[in-house]
Amino acid sequence: MPCPMPVIELARHLADVEVGELLAVVARDPAAAVDVPAWCRMKQQEYVGADAADDGAPRYVVRRVRVGSS
């Protein structure tokens, strides 16, 4: 997904997971490496880190830590 779609999708799906659960965004756009952690800081969510999806695409993992922070 090109930016800003990764953070838009992250915000859209945050409520789909319970507090304490993980949510991952797969994005090949290099800006996501900066945008996702920044979004987490702004929304007071935990940025867990980056790894790779099964196809090798960058994946950014977030833990939902607050209710109502979409």
C-alpha distances in whole Angstrom, upper triangle without the diagonal:
4,6,8,6,6,10,10,10,12,14,14,15,17,20,20,21,24,25,25,23,19,16,13,9,7,5,6,7,10,10,9,12,14,12,12,16,17,16,18,21,21,21,23,21,21,19,20,18,15,16,15,13,16,14,14,11,11,11,12,15,17,20,21,25,25,26,25,22,19
4,6,6,7,10,11,11,13,15,16,17,19,22,22,23,27,27,27,25,22,18,15,12,10,7,7,5,9,8,8,12,13,11,12,16,16,15,18,20,20,21,23,22,22,19,21,19,17,18,17,16,19,17,16,13,12,13,14,17,18,22,23,26,26,27,26,23,20
3,5,6,8,9,10,12,13,14,16,17,21,21,22,25,25,26,24,21,18,15,12,11,8,9,7,9,7,7,10,10,8,10,13,13,12,15,17,17,18,20,19,20,17,20,18,16,18,18,18,21,20,19,15,13,14,13,16,17,20,21,24,24,25,23,20,17
4,6,6,6,9,10,11,12,15,16,19,20,21,24,24,25,23,20,17,15,12,13,10,12,9,11,9,8,12,11,8,10,13,12,11,14,16,15,16,19,18,19,17,20,18,17,20,20,19,23,22,21,17,15,15,14,16,16,20,20,22,22,23,21,18,15
4,6,5,6,8,10,10,12,14,17,17,19,22,23,23,21,19,15,13,10,10,9,11,10,12,11,9,13,13,10,10,14,14,12,15,17,17,16,19,18,19,17,19,18,17,19,18,17,20,19,19,15,14,14,13,15,16,19,19,22,22,22,20,18,14
4,5,5,6,9,10,11,12,15,16,17,20,20,20,18,15,12,10,6,7,6,10,9,11,10,7,10,11,8,7,11,12,10,12,15,15,15,17,15,16,14,16,15,13,15,15,14,18,17,17,13,11,10,9,11,12,15,16,19,19,20,19,16,13
4,5,5,6,8,10,10,14,15,16,18,18,19,17,15,12,11,8,11,10,13,12,13,11,8,11,11,7,6,10,9,7,9,12,11,11,14,12,14,12,15,15,14,17,17,17,21,21,20,16,14,12,10,12,11,14,14,16,17,17,16,13,10
4,5,5,6,9,10,13,14,16,18,19,20,19,16,13,13,10,12,12,15,14,16,13,11,14,14,10,10,13,13,10,12,15,13,12,16,15,17,16,18,18,18,20,20,19,22,22,22,18,17,15,13,14,14,16,15,18,18,17,15,13,10
4,5,5,6,8,11,11,13,16,17,19,16,14,11,10,8,10,11,14,14,16,15,12,15,15,12,11,14,15,12,13,16,16,14,17,15,16,15,17,17,16,18,18,17,19,20,20,16,15,13,12,13,12,15,14,17,17,17,16,14,10
4,5,5,6,9,10,11,14,14,15,13,11,8,8,7,10,11,15,15,16,14,11,13,14,11,8,11,12,9,10,13,13,11,13,11,12,12,14,14,14,16,17,16,19,20,20,16,15,12,10,10,9,11,11,14,14,14,13,11,8
4,6,5,8,10,11,14,14,16,14,13,10,11,10,14,14,18,17,19,17,14,16,16,12,10,13,13,9,10,13,11,9,12,11,13,13,16,17,17,20,21,20,23,24,23,20,18,16,13,13,11,12,11,13,13,12,11,8,5
4,6,7,8,11,14,15,17,15,14,11,12,11,14,15,19,19,21,19,16,18,19,15,13,16,16,13,13,17,15,13,15,14,16,16,18,19,20,21,22,20,23,24,24,21,19,17,15,15,13,14,13,16,15,14,12,11,7
4,5,5,8,11,13,14,12,11,8,10,10,13,15,19,19,21,20,16,18,19,16,14,16,17,14,13,17,16,13,15,13,15,15,16,18,18,19,20,18,21,22,22,20,18,15,14,13,11,12,11,14,14,13,12,11,8
4,5,6,8,9,11,10,9,7,10,11,14,16,20,20,22,20,17,18,18,16,13,14,15,12,11,14,14,11,12,10,12,13,14,16,17,19,20,19,22,23,23,21,19,16,13,12,9,9,7,10,10,9,9,8,6
4,5,7,9,12,11,11,10,13,14,18,20,24,24,25,24,20,22,22,19,16,18,19,15,14,17,16,13,14,12,14,16,17,20,21,22,23,22,24,26,27,24,22,19,17,15,12,12,9,11,10,8,8,9,7
4,7,10,12,10,10,9,12,13,16,19,23,24,25,24,21,22,23,21,17,19,21,17,16,19,19,16,17,14,16,17,18,20,20,21,22,20,22,24,25,23,21,18,17,14,13,12,10,13,13,11,12,12,11
4,7,8,6,7,7,11,13,17,19,23,24,25,24,21,22,23,20,17,18,20,17,15,18,19,15,15,12,13,15,15,18,19,20,21,19,21,24,24,22,21,17,15,13,11,9,7,10,11,10,12,12,11
4,6,6,8,10,14,16,20,23,26,27,28,27,23,24,24,22,19,19,21,18,16,19,19,15,15,12,13,16,16,19,20,22,23,22,24,27,27,25,23,20,18,15,12,9,7,9,9,9,11,12,13
4,6,9,10,14,17,21,23,27,27,28,26,23,23,23,21,18,18,19,17,14,16,17,13,12,10,11,13,14,17,20,21,23,23,25,28,28,26,24,20,17,14,11,8,5,5,6,7,10,11,12
4,7,10,13,16,20,22,26,27,27,26,22,22,22,21,18,17,19,17,14,16,18,15,13,10,9,12,11,15,17,19,21,21,23,26,26,24,22,18,16,12,10,6,5,6,8,10,13,13,15
4,7,10,14,17,20,23,24,25,24,21,20,22,20,17,17,19,17,14,17,19,16,14,11,10,12,11,14,16,17,18,18,20,23,23,22,20,16,14,10,8,6,6,8,11,12,14,14,15
4,7,10,13,16,20,21,21,21,17,17,19,17,14,14,17,15,13,16,18,15,14,11,9,10,9,11,12,13,15,14,17,19,19,18,16,12,10,7,6,4,6,9,12,14,16,15,14
4,7,10,13,17,18,19,18,15,15,17,15,12,13,16,13,12,15,17,14,14,11,10,10,10,11,12,13,14,13,16,18,17,16,14,10,8,6,5,6,8,11,13,14,15,14,13
4,7,10,13,15,16,16,12,13,15,14,10,12,15,13,12,16,17,16,16,13,12,10,10,10,9,10,10,9,13,14,14,12,10,6,5,4,6,9,11,14,16,17,18,16,15
4,6,10,11,13,13,9,11,13,11,9,12,14,12,12,16,17,16,17,14,14,11,12,11,9,10,10,9,13,13,13,10,8,5,5,7,8,12,13,17,18,19,19,17,15
4,7,9,11,12,9,11,14,13,11,14,16,15,15,19,20,19,20,17,17,14,14,12,10,9,8,7,10,10,10,7,6,4,6,9,12,15,17,20,22,23,23,21,18
4,5,8,9,7,9,12,11,10,13,15,15,16,19,20,19,21,19,18,15,16,13,11,11,10,10,13,12,11,7,6,6,8,11,14,17,19,22,24,25,24,22,19
4,6,9,8,9,12,12,12,15,17,17,19,21,22,22,24,22,21,18,18,15,12,12,10,11,13,11,10,6,6,8,10,14,17,20,22,25,27,28,28,25,23
4,5,6,8,10,10,11,14,15,15,17,20,20,21,23,21,21,17,19,16,13,14,13,14,17,15,13,10,9,11,11,15,17,21,23,25,27,28,27,24,22
4,5,6,8,9,11,13,14,15,17,18,20,21,22,21,20,16,17,14,12,13,13,15,18,16,14,11,9,11,11,15,17,21,23,25,27,29,28,25,23
4,5,6,6,9,11,11,12,14,16,16,18,20,19,18,15,17,15,13,15,16,17,20,19,17,14,11,12,12,15,16,20,21,24,25,26,26,22,20
4,5,5,6,8,9,10,12,14,15,16,17,16,15,12,14,12,10,13,13,14,18,17,15,12,9,9,8,11,13,16,18,20,22,23,23,19,17
4,6,6,7,9,11,12,13,15,16,17,15,14,11,12,9,8,11,12,14,18,18,15,12,9,9,8,11,12,16,18,20,22,24,24,20,19
4,6,6,6,9,10,11,12,14,16,15,14,11,13,11,11,14,16,18,22,21,19,16,12,12,10,13,13,17,18,20,21,23,23,19,18
4,6,5,6,9,10,10,12,14,13,13,11,14,12,12,15,17,18,22,22,20,16,13,13,10,12,12,16,17,18,19,21,20,16,15
4,5,5,6,9,10,10,12,10,10,8,10,10,10,13,15,16,20,20,18,15,12,10,7,9,8,12,13,15,16,18,18,14,13
4,5,5,6,9,10,10,9,8,6,9,8,10,13,16,18,22,22,20,17,14,12,9,9,9,11,13,14,15,18,18,14,14
4,5,5,6,9,10,10,10,9,12,12,13,17,19,21,25,25,23,20,17,15,12,13,11,14,15,15,16,18,18,14,14
4,5,5,6,8,8,10,9,13,13,14,18,20,21,24,25,23,20,17,15,12,12,10,12,12,13,13,15,14,11,10
4,5,5,6,5,6,6,10,11,13,17,19,20,24,25,23,20,17,15,11,10,8,9,9,10,11,13,13,10,10
4,6,5,6,8,8,12,13,15,19,22,23,27,28,26,23,20,18,14,13,11,12,12,11,12,15,14,11,12
4,6,8,10,11,15,16,18,22,24,25,29,30,28,25,22,20,16,16,13,14,13,13,12,14,13,9,10
4,6,9,11,14,16,18,21,24,24,28,29,28,25,22,19,15,14,11,12,10,10,9,10,9,6,7
4,7,9,12,15,18,21,24,25,28,30,28,26,22,20,16,14,11,10,9,7,7,10,10,7,10
4,7,9,12,15,18,21,21,25,26,25,23,19,16,13,11,7,6,6,5,7,10,11,8,9
4,6,9,12,15,18,19,23,25,23,21,18,15,11,9,6,5,7,6,9,12,14,11,13
4,6,9,12,15,17,20,22,20,18,14,12,8,6,5,6,9,10,13,15,17,14,14
4,7,10,13,15,18,20,18,17,14,11,8,5,5,6,10,11,14,17,19,17,17
4,7,10,13,16,18,15,14,10,8,6,5,7,10,13,15,18,21,22,19,19
4,7,10,13,14,12,10,7,6,4,6,9,12,15,18,20,23,24,21,20
4,7,10,11,9,9,6,5,7,8,12,14,18,20,23,25,26,24,23
4,7,8,5,5,5,5,8,10,14,17,20,23,25,27,28,26,24
4,5,5,5,6,6,9,11,14,17,20,23,25,27,28,26,24
4,5,7,10,10,13,14,18,20,23,26,28,30,31,29,27
4,6,9,10,14,16,19,22,25,28,31,32,32,30,28
4,6,9,12,15,18,21,24,27,30,31,32,30,28
4,6,10,13,16,20,22,25,28,29,29,27,25
4,7,10,13,17,20,22,25,26,27,24,22
4,6,10,13,16,19,21,23,24,21,19
4,7,10,13,16,18,20,21,18,17
4,7,10,13,15,17,19,16,15
4,6,9,12,14,15,13,12
4,6,9,12,14,12,13
4,6,8,10,9,10
4,7,10,9,11
4,6,6,9
4,6,8
4,6
4
